Amino acid sequence: MKKASKIVSVIVAFALIFTLAMSGCSLFDNKDDDSKKDGTTDTGGNPGTGGNPGTGGNPGTGGDTWSNVTSISQVDGSWGNPSPSSVTTTQQGITTKVDYGNDYMFTFDAAAKTVSLSGTATYTVSSSNVSDLNTYWSNLKTSMAQMPAEIGTASFNDANHTYTAKLNVNPQPITDSALASAGYKINQNGTKLKNSSSGVEVILTKK
């Protein structure tokens, strides 16, 4: 039961891999709490509000009205096509670029009260500080090696500091309260689902 709860918490936060990739401070053993945090940057541009296009190239939300998701019945079905499809963030001098595959998809089953996740995502980390990058990469690989098989697998390219996550999480039980606490929002006609719990807003489209 404890393992299932862990998997569900991963899913509603947009996957364990993304969380690990963004949590740079936990992957350094030579940084203290006063280390500089560069913050989070969406290089594609934030979606515009009120229908105005984003200044960085991502389409605006088209005047969508968003409301909090409080019930699984609101999101019943499959959601994919992450937008933006590529996200870049920087923390403590480490830049992580995430490229979502076309197969990246969440599926909610309101009748069974379950959620599943499948698809691929490729992560590339870089830094101008070679020592920091090597420390981060080594610790990241150690953390990813502990990823439960029920979530998926990861393959690494040491030369390019790139790893590809293949996610395959079977349906897991989820409650309305757990979903509500994840911070999802849905648009007025139920065709878009967004979440910014990772610090970067990602929008999924109903399949």
N, C-alpha and C positions, 0 to 999 in steps of 0.2 A: 504494500500500500504506500509505503514511504517512497519507493522508487517511482511508482506511478505519479505521485504528487509532484516529484521533481521534474518528471518529463512534462507534465501539464504546465508547470510554471515556466519551463523553457519555451514551450509552444506559444503561450500567450504573450511572451515578451519578444516574439520574433526570432526564436531559435537560440540555442546554447552557443553555437559557433559565433554568431554576431555579438553576443554579450561578451564572450571571452576576447574576441578581437578588439572590442572597444575598451575593455577594462585594462588599460595599459599599466596602471600603477601596481596591480597585483602581479604583473609579470616582470617587474624589475626587482633585482635584489641589491642594486647599488644606488637606489634613489630613496631619499627620505620624504617625509610628508610635506616639506616645504618646496619640493620640486615644482618647477613651473609647469602649469597646465595650459596648453595652447587653446583649449576649448574645442568645440566641434564645428566643423565647417562642411556644409553641403555644397560641393563645387559645382553642382548642376544648377544651383539657384533654387530658392524656396518657392513653392507654388504661390501664385498670387492669391490675394484674398478678395472676396467680393467680385470675382470674375476677371480681375486684372491679371494679365499674364505675368509670370515670374520674370525677374530681370536677368536671371542666369540661364534661361533657355528652357526651363521646364514649363509645361503648359499650366495655366492657372486652373483653379478649381471650377471655373465656369459658373460662378454664382451659386455654388452648392451651399445648402444649409446643413450644418453638421449637428448631430446630437449624440449623446453618450450611448454606448451599447450596454444595456442592462440585462438582456435576455438572449439565450442562444437562439431562440426563434427568430430574432432579428437578422441573424447572420447565417441561417441555414443554407447549406450549399458549399460550393467550391469558389475560392478566391485566388487569383494569381496576377500575372503581368505586373510585378512590382514597379512602381514609378516613384522616384527615378530608378532605372534599372542598374545604375552604377552610383555608388555613394562613397565619398572620401571623407575621412575624419582624421584629425591630428590630436594626439594627446602626448604630453611629455616628450615632444620631439619625434615621436613615432607616427608616421602617416600610414593609415590602412585604407586601401581601396577595396571595396566589395562590389563584385559584378554578379548580379542575380541571373540564373539561367532561366530560359523560357518555360522550364518545367516546374519552377518554384511555385508551390501551391499549398494553401491551407484548405481543409475540408471540415466543415462543422455539420454535425448530424443532430438536429434539434430533437428528433424523436428518441434517439438513443442517448442523447446528451453526451456526445463525444466530439473530439477534435483530433485531426491527424495532420501531418505535415510531410511533404515530399518535395524532391527537387534538388538542384545543385546550386552552389554558390562558390565563387572563386575569390580568394583574398590575397592581396599583395601588400606586404609591409615594406617600408623604406625609411631611411633616416640619413641625414648628413653625418651623423656620429656613428661610425662603424662599430665602436665598442658597445654603445647602447643598443644598436640594432642586433648585434650578435647575442647579447644577453637576453633581449626581448624574444628573439626567434627561438633560442634554446628553451626558454621557459614556456613559451607558447606551445612548442612541440610536446613538452612534458605534460602540460595541461590538457592538450587535445588528445593525448594518448589515453587519458582517463575517461574520455567520452563514452557513455554507455552504448553498447551495441544496439540497444533499442532506439537510439536516436539516429545513428548513422555512422559513417566512416569518413576519414580524412586522409588525403594523400599529399605528400610534401615535395616541393622542389627547392632544395637548399640553395642552389645556384641563383635562383630568382627570388628567393624568399616569398614563395607563393605556395598556397595550399588550396586544394579543392575539397569542399565538403559535399558529400552525397548524403542527403537526409532522407530517411525513410521511417517515420514514426507512425506506427499503427494507431488506430483509433484509441484514444485515452479518455476516460471519464472526466467531465468538466462540469462545474456548477455555474449557475447564473452569477453568483457572487464572485467567483474566481474570474470569470470573463469580465465582469464589470470593473474589477480592481485593476485589470490590465491596461485600461485607458484607451480602448478602442472607441472610434467615432464612426458613424455611418451617415451617408448623405440622405437627402430627403426622399429619393426614389429607390433606395436600397441597392444601388449599383456600385458604390464605392465604399471601401473600408480603409480607415487610416489609423496609424499608430505612430507616436513619437516618443515612446518610452526609452528608446536607445539614444535620444538626443537629436535624431534626424527623422524628419517626417517621411514616412513611406506610405504610399497609397496602393491598395490592391483593388482589382476590378472583379466583379462577379462574373463567373464563368457561365 
